[in-house]
Amino acid sequence: MSRILPMTALLVAGLGLTACGYSQGDRALSGGLIGAGAGAAIGSVTGLGAGTGAVLGGAAGAVGGAATSPRDVNLGRPLIKTGP
């Protein structure tokens, strides 16, 4: 039970911080990097270990980033107005 909460937090953090970039490869790479950083921080605080947290967070972030569409994420691009 003590490992479920850190793993859940790691997964949520990794998936929540993914999808930065326009191409699928960009989103997978940036999601993996962000997830690895978040995972290392969470892992070191929860006792899971920074290395294990980084691996798990990086994997979750890469998968989440690759699975998103650039249409789902607004990266600061202006929205196109279609009407008066």
GIHUMO-V491297 format. One record per helix or strand. SS is the DSSP state (helix for helix, strand for strand). FROM is the first residue (numbers start at 0). TO is the last residue. Records with the same first field share a line. If there is no record, write none. Layout:
SS->FROM-TO + FROM-TO
This chain:
helix->1-15 + 23-45 + 49-66 + 69-71
